Amino acid sequence: MEGSVLVQVCFEYNIPFVIICTISDDANENSVIDFNEFISQVASKFSLYIIKKFIKQLRF
């Protein structure tokens, strides 16, 4: 949902884009992991892996 604005602007200006979304757990007191822990332990590692793989696929 948050990426939809970026998608619309890039579409309107014919700008290539990629959006990578990560779904965390519940964002409330029922969450099994603190959001900052999730960022450092999970999301950052997956994001780095995805970006590295993506860059390898680019052809200049």
Residue frames as qw, qx, qy, qz and C-alpha x, y, z in Angstrom:
[[0.000, 0.886, 0.464, 0.000, 0.00, 0.00, 0.00],
 [0.299, -0.809, 0.084, 0.499, 2.75, 2.47, 0.88],
 [0.423, -0.204, 0.585, 0.661, 4.50, 1.79, -2.42],
 [0.398, 0.643, 0.638, 0.148, 1.47, 2.66, -4.54],
 [0.059, 0.954, 0.033, -0.292, 2.29, 6.38, -4.54],
 [0.298, -0.574, 0.597, 0.474, 5.81, 5.65, -5.74],
 [0.470, 0.226, 0.797, 0.305, 4.45, 3.32, -8.42],
 [0.309, 0.837, 0.449, -0.056, 2.06, 5.98, -9.67],
 [0.043, -0.905, 0.214, 0.367, 4.71, 8.72, -9.86],
 [0.368, -0.368, 0.733, 0.438, 7.22, 6.44, -11.59],
 [0.465, 0.447, 0.743, 0.182, 4.55, 5.31, -14.04],
 [0.223, 0.921, 0.264, -0.180, 3.53, 8.87, -14.86],
 [0.001, 0.887, -0.373, -0.271, 7.14, 9.92, -15.49],
 [0.893, 0.389, -0.227, -0.006, 8.20, 6.67, -17.18],
 [0.059, -0.698, 0.661, -0.269, 10.82, 5.93, -14.51],
 [0.730, 0.012, -0.684, -0.007, 11.86, 2.31, -13.92],
 [0.389, -0.553, 0.452, -0.582, 11.39, 1.17, -10.32],
 [0.590, -0.080, -0.801, 0.061, 11.44, -1.79, -7.99],
 [0.493, -0.549, 0.253, -0.626, 9.59, -2.07, -4.72],
 [0.515, 0.037, -0.834, 0.193, 10.56, -4.68, -2.15],
 [0.555, -0.532, 0.078, -0.635, 8.12, -5.20, 0.71],
 [0.336, 0.078, -0.885, 0.314, 8.62, -7.19, 3.86],
 [0.607, -0.550, -0.289, -0.495, 5.71, -8.18, 6.02],
 [0.054, 0.330, -0.742, 0.581, 6.44, -8.10, 9.72],
 [0.207, -0.345, -0.892, 0.207, 4.39, -9.66, 12.49],
 [0.182, -0.841, -0.501, -0.093, 1.50, -7.93, 14.18],
 [0.285, 0.437, -0.165, 0.837, 2.37, -4.30, 14.80],
 [0.517, -0.663, -0.034, -0.541, 0.96, -4.26, 18.31],
 [0.414, -0.578, 0.609, -0.352, 1.51, -5.73, 21.78],
 [0.939, 0.016, 0.299, -0.171, 0.86, -9.25, 20.39],
 [0.590, 0.690, -0.418, 0.001, 3.96, -9.17, 18.20],
 [0.952, -0.245, -0.045, 0.179, 6.43, -11.97, 18.92],
 [0.670, -0.018, 0.024, 0.742, 9.42, -9.72, 18.11],
 [0.096, -0.770, -0.114, 0.621, 10.16, -6.05, 18.65],
 [0.597, 0.789, 0.142, -0.019, 10.02, -4.08, 15.39],
 [0.051, 0.877, -0.474, -0.063, 13.61, -2.80, 15.75],
 [0.549, -0.319, 0.770, 0.066, 14.78, -6.38, 16.34],
 [0.739, 0.473, 0.479, -0.021, 12.85, -7.47, 13.26],
 [0.397, 0.903, -0.152, -0.068, 14.63, -4.80, 11.20],
 [0.086, -0.758, 0.646, 0.020, 18.11, -5.75, 12.42],
 [0.507, -0.234, 0.829, -0.043, 17.69, -9.53, 12.59],
 [0.601, 0.377, 0.704, 0.021, 15.38, -10.30, 9.67],
 [0.458, 0.846, 0.247, -0.115, 14.48, -7.53, 7.24],
 [0.004, 0.868, -0.411, -0.277, 17.98, -6.10, 6.82],
 [0.434, -0.304, 0.813, 0.241, 19.49, -9.50, 6.00],
 [0.562, 0.468, 0.678, 0.069, 16.79, -10.45, 3.52],
 [0.300, 0.926, 0.085, -0.213, 16.87, -7.00, 1.93],
 [0.154, -0.727, 0.579, 0.334, 20.63, -7.12, 1.45],
 [0.503, -0.019, 0.837, 0.215, 20.41, -10.57, -0.14],
 [0.496, 0.687, 0.530, -0.033, 17.63, -9.49, -2.51],
 [0.163, 0.940, -0.129, -0.269, 19.45, -6.30, -3.53],
 [0.294, -0.540, 0.712, 0.339, 22.71, -8.16, -4.19],
 [0.521, 0.235, 0.802, 0.176, 20.89, -10.72, -6.35],
 [0.387, 0.845, 0.339, -0.147, 19.06, -7.96, -8.19],
 [0.005, -0.865, 0.355, 0.353, 22.28, -6.03, -8.92],
 [0.425, -0.269, 0.800, 0.328, 23.90, -9.16, -10.33],
 [0.503, 0.492, 0.706, 0.087, 21.01, -9.46, -12.79],
 [0.220, 0.895, 0.055, -0.385, 21.40, -5.90, -14.12],
 [0.719, 0.215, 0.358, 0.555, 23.11, -5.50, -17.46],
 [0.054, -0.826, 0.011, 0.561, 24.83, -2.22, -18.19]]
